[in-house]
């Protein structure tokens, strides 16, 4: 199957609707929006390659949005691979957002909502049956909306294979199509494995930084001036990096700091290691007694004075 579509012969008022219908029919049903319908002109060519579908797209800027309603009314579990030959795009899925530029390869999943703001002078798309990808790379659905192996030689090789596959003339040569499709999937799998390794490495580095930061905070609870900037400087990272590390744990550096201060003061009162409430507060970084008493009671259901009297 080799099909070519163009809006050149379509009435200008109908061009975007025509083109949107073509793309949805061959790939993924989704809502499409365009900022300028009157001057929309696009091309879309599509071909089969074994179990895969390849397409080349050229168009002005437009937006694709697949939401929960589309998932119900037009279920589709395929993965989509997008190589931006020339142009740019912004893909968002599963809480991640990636800006795609020339040469970048990104993956997205039709089984989950996404938005894709595209301005492709030339983009190559590959539709991949879900089972064929997941049997090779079970983690593939966690790798959407990110640059795949950015700058790695294996990603450049994958890009070259997609470009070559898009121009090969293989009509009627089913066995060769299947062989090339399998090779393309194997190269994509290698690229995703590089991505997994890189993601795991980054996660390990973040985990190590989180542990070091935790230890530093605990050792400096008595410093009432302790703040995010000081903690970041002590570990030679930016405050933004520190925020990302703590966000992966579902908190922020400041939230974690104050939680440790409160817990440390509670343990000191509970174990009878302090003789006064002010000692429990000041020793662990609280400088405002009314604030300390208020958050203490909210957290533990009793005032620090009550706990001190008990123990």
C-alpha positions as CSV (number, residue, x, y, z in Angstrom):
1,X,0.0,0.0,0.0
2,X,1.5,3.3,-1.2
3,X,-0.8,6.3,-0.9
4,X,-0.1,10.0,-1.5
5,X,-2.4,12.8,-0.3
6,X,-2.2,16.5,-0.9
7,X,-4.5,19.4,-0.2
8,X,-3.5,21.2,-3.4
9,X,-6.6,20.0,-5.3
10,X,-9.0,20.6,-2.4
11,X,-11.0,23.8,-1.8
12,X,-9.1,26.0,0.6
13,X,-12.0,26.1,3.0
14,X,-12.0,22.2,3.2
15,X,-8.2,21.5,3.2
16,X,-7.6,21.2,6.9
17,X,-10.6,19.0,7.5
18,X,-9.7,16.8,4.5
19,X,-6.1,16.4,5.7
20,X,-7.0,15.8,9.3
21,X,-9.4,13.1,8.3
22,X,-6.7,11.4,6.2
23,X,-4.2,11.4,9.1
24,X,-6.7,10.1,11.6
25,X,-7.9,7.4,9.3
26,X,-4.3,6.0,8.7
27,X,-2.9,6.7,12.2
28,X,-4.7,7.7,15.4
29,X,-8.1,9.3,15.9
30,X,-7.6,12.6,17.7
31,X,-8.8,16.2,17.8
32,X,-6.9,18.5,15.4
33,X,-6.7,22.2,15.6
34,X,-4.9,24.7,13.4
35,X,-4.3,28.5,13.9
36,X,-4.8,29.4,10.3
37,X,-7.3,27.4,8.3
38,X,-7.4,29.8,5.3
39,X,-3.8,29.2,4.3
40,X,-3.4,25.5,5.2
41,X,-1.6,23.4,2.7
42,X,-0.1,19.9,3.5
43,X,1.1,16.7,2.1
44,X,0.8,13.2,3.6
45,X,2.2,10.0,2.1
46,X,1.7,6.6,3.7
47,X,3.0,3.1,2.9
48,X,3.0,-0.3,4.5
49,X,6.2,-2.0,5.6
50,X,5.4,-5.4,6.9
51,X,3.6,-5.0,10.1
52,X,4.6,-1.3,10.3
53,X,3.0,1.7,8.7
54,X,5.3,4.6,7.6
55,X,4.3,8.1,6.6
56,X,5.8,11.3,5.7
57,X,4.1,14.5,6.7
58,X,4.6,18.1,5.7
59,X,2.3,20.9,7.0
60,X,2.0,24.2,8.7
61,X,1.7,24.3,12.5
62,X,-1.2,22.4,14.0
63,X,-2.2,20.6,17.2
64,X,-3.2,17.0,17.8
65,X,-5.0,16.2,21.1
66,X,-6.1,12.7,22.1
67,X,-8.2,12.6,25.2
68,X,-10.2,10.1,27.3
69,X,-13.2,10.5,25.0
70,X,-11.0,9.4,22.0
71,X,-9.7,6.5,24.0
72,X,-13.3,5.3,24.5
73,X,-14.7,6.1,21.1
74,X,-11.7,5.2,19.0
75,X,-9.5,2.7,21.0
76,X,-6.0,2.2,19.6
77,X,-3.1,0.6,21.3
78,X,-0.4,1.3,18.7
79,X,2.8,3.2,19.5
80,X,3.9,6.1,17.3
81,X,7.5,7.0,16.5
82,X,8.2,10.5,15.1
83,X,11.4,11.5,13.5
84,X,11.5,15.3,12.9
85,X,13.6,15.7,9.7
86,X,12.9,19.4,9.6
87,X,10.7,21.5,11.8
88,X,9.7,21.4,15.4
89,X,7.1,20.1,17.8
90,X,6.1,19.9,21.5
91,X,4.8,16.5,22.7
92,X,3.2,16.0,26.1
93,X,2.2,12.7,27.6
94,X,2.1,11.0,31.0
95,X,3.2,14.2,32.8
96,X,6.3,14.7,30.6
97,X,6.9,17.4,27.9
98,X,9.6,17.3,25.2
99,X,10.5,19.8,22.6
100,X,11.4,18.1,19.3
101,X,13.7,19.6,16.8
102,X,15.6,18.5,13.7
103,X,16.9,15.0,14.0
104,X,15.0,14.3,17.3
105,X,13.1,11.0,17.7
106,X,10.2,10.7,20.1
107,X,7.7,8.0,21.0
108,X,4.1,8.3,22.0
109,X,1.4,5.9,23.0
110,X,-2.1,5.9,21.4
111,X,-3.5,4.0,24.4
112,X,-3.0,7.1,26.6
113,X,-3.9,10.8,26.2
114,X,-1.4,13.1,24.6
115,X,-1.0,16.5,22.9
116,X,1.3,17.1,20.1
117,X,1.9,20.7,18.8
118,X,3.6,20.3,15.4
119,X,5.1,22.4,12.7
120,X,6.7,19.8,10.5
121,X,8.4,20.9,7.3
122,X,9.1,17.2,7.0
123,X,8.4,14.5,9.6
124,X,8.6,10.7,9.3
125,X,6.1,8.7,11.3
126,X,6.1,5.0,12.1
127,X,3.0,3.2,13.5
128,X,4.1,0.2,15.6
129,X,1.7,-2.6,16.9
130,X,1.8,-2.5,20.6
131,X,2.6,-6.2,21.2
132,X,5.5,-6.2,18.8
133,X,7.2,-3.4,20.7
134,X,6.4,-4.5,24.2
135,X,7.7,-8.0,23.6
136,X,11.1,-6.5,22.8
137,X,11.1,-3.6,25.3
138,X,8.5,-4.1,28.1
139,X,9.4,-0.6,29.5
140,X,8.5,1.1,26.2
141,X,5.3,2.7,27.6
142,X,7.5,4.5,30.2
143,X,9.6,6.1,27.5
144,X,7.1,8.3,25.8
145,X,7.6,12.1,25.5
146,X,11.3,12.1,25.8
147,X,14.3,12.4,23.4
148,X,15.3,8.8,22.6
149,X,19.0,8.2,23.2
150,X,19.7,11.9,22.3
151,X,23.1,12.2,20.7
152,X,23.9,8.5,20.9
153,X,25.2,6.8,17.7
154,X,22.4,4.2,17.9
155,X,19.8,6.9,17.7
156,X,21.5,8.3,14.6
157,X,21.5,4.9,13.0
158,X,17.8,4.4,13.8
159,X,17.1,7.8,12.2
160,X,19.0,6.7,9.0
161,X,17.1,3.5,8.9
162,X,13.7,5.3,9.1
163,X,14.8,7.7,6.3
164,X,15.9,4.9,4.0
165,X,12.8,2.7,4.7
166,X,10.6,5.7,3.8
167,X,12.0,5.9,0.2
168,X,12.6,2.2,-0.6
169,X,10.4,0.8,-3.4
170,X,9.2,-2.6,-2.1
171,X,5.8,-3.0,-3.6
172,X,4.9,-6.7,-4.0
173,X,8.0,-7.8,-2.1
174,X,6.3,-8.9,1.1
175,X,9.2,-11.0,2.5
176,X,11.7,-8.2,2.1
177,X,9.2,-5.7,3.7
178,X,8.8,-8.0,6.7
179,X,12.6,-8.4,7.0
180,X,13.2,-4.6,7.0
181,X,10.4,-4.0,9.4
182,X,11.9,-6.6,11.8
183,X,15.3,-4.9,11.5
184,X,13.8,-1.5,12.1
185,X,12.1,-2.8,15.3
186,X,15.3,-4.3,16.5
187,X,17.1,-1.0,16.0
188,X,14.3,0.8,17.9
189,X,14.6,-1.7,20.7
190,X,18.4,-1.1,20.9
191,X,17.7,2.7,21.0
192,X,15.1,2.2,23.8
193,X,17.5,0.1,25.8
194,X,20.0,2.9,25.6
195,X,17.3,5.2,26.8
196,X,16.4,2.9,29.7
197,X,20.1,2.6,30.8
198,X,20.4,6.4,30.7
199,X,17.2,6.9,32.6
200,X,18.3,4.4,35.2
201,X,21.7,6.1,35.5
202,X,20.0,9.5,36.0
203,X,17.6,8.0,38.6
204,X,20.6,6.4,40.5
205,X,22.4,9.8,40.5
206,X,19.2,11.5,41.8
207,X,18.8,8.8,44.5
208,X,22.3,9.3,45.6
209,X,21.9,13.1,45.8
210,X,18.6,12.7,47.7
211,X,20.4,10.5,50.3
212,X,23.3,12.9,50.7
213,X,21.0,15.9,51.0
214,X,18.8,14.1,53.6
215,X,21.9,13.4,55.7
216,X,23.1,17.0,55.4
217,X,19.7,18.4,56.4
218,X,19.5,16.1,59.5
219,X,23.0,17.2,60.5
220,X,22.0,20.9,60.3
221,X,18.6,21.0,61.9
222,X,19.8,23.4,64.5
223,X,20.6,26.0,61.9
224,X,17.5,28.2,61.7
225,X,19.0,29.9,58.6
226,X,19.2,26.7,56.6
227,X,17.4,27.1,53.3
228,X,17.3,25.6,49.8
229,X,20.1,27.7,48.4
230,X,22.5,26.7,51.2
231,X,21.7,23.1,50.8
232,X,22.2,23.3,47.0
233,X,25.5,25.1,47.4
234,X,26.7,22.4,49.9
235,X,26.2,19.8,47.2
236,X,27.4,21.8,44.1
237,X,24.0,21.7,42.4
238,X,21.4,24.3,41.5
239,X,18.2,24.8,43.6
240,X,16.2,23.7,40.6
241,X,18.1,20.4,40.4
242,X,17.5,19.9,44.1
243,X,13.8,20.6,43.6
244,X,13.6,17.9,40.8
245,X,15.3,15.4,43.1
246,X,12.9,15.9,45.9
247,X,9.9,16.0,43.5
248,X,10.7,12.5,42.5
249,X,10.1,11.6,46.2
250,X,6.8,13.5,46.2
251,X,8.0,16.4,48.3
252,X,10.1,19.6,48.2
253,X,13.4,20.3,50.1
254,X,11.7,22.8,52.4
255,X,8.8,20.5,53.2
256,X,11.2,17.7,54.0
257,X,13.4,20.0,56.1
258,X,10.4,21.2,58.3
259,X,9.1,17.7,58.6
260,X,12.4,16.5,60.0
261,X,12.6,19.5,62.4
262,X,9.1,18.7,63.7
263,X,9.8,15.0,64.1
264,X,13.2,15.6,65.8
265,X,11.6,18.0,68.3
266,X,8.7,15.5,69.0
267,X,11.3,12.7,69.7
268,X,13.2,15.0,72.0
269,X,10.0,15.8,74.0
270,X,8.8,12.2,73.9
271,X,12.1,10.7,75.2
272,X,12.5,13.4,77.9
273,X,15.8,14.7,76.4
274,X,14.8,18.3,76.9
275,X,13.5,20.2,79.9
276,X,11.7,23.0,78.2
277,X,9.5,23.4,75.1
278,X,11.7,26.3,73.9
279,X,14.7,24.0,74.0
280,X,12.9,21.4,71.8
281,X,12.0,24.2,69.4
282,X,15.2,26.2,69.2
283,X,17.5,23.1,69.1
284,X,15.8,21.9,65.9
285,X,15.6,25.1,64.0
286,X,12.2,26.7,65.1
287,X,12.6,30.4,65.9
288,X,8.8,31.2,66.2
289,X,7.3,29.5,69.3
290,X,3.7,30.2,68.3
291,X,4.2,28.7,64.9
292,X,6.0,25.7,66.5
293,X,3.2,25.0,68.9
294,X,0.6,25.3,66.2
295,X,2.1,22.9,63.7
296,X,3.1,20.5,66.5
297,X,-0.5,20.2,67.8
298,X,-1.8,19.8,64.2
299,X,0.7,17.0,63.5
300,X,0.5,15.1,66.8
301,X,-2.9,16.1,68.4
302,X,-1.3,17.4,71.6
303,X,0.6,20.6,72.5
304,X,4.3,20.3,73.1
305,X,3.7,21.5,76.7
306,X,1.3,18.6,77.3
307,X,3.8,16.1,75.9
308,X,6.6,17.6,78.1
309,X,4.5,17.2,81.2
310,X,3.8,13.6,80.4
311,X,7.4,12.6,80.1
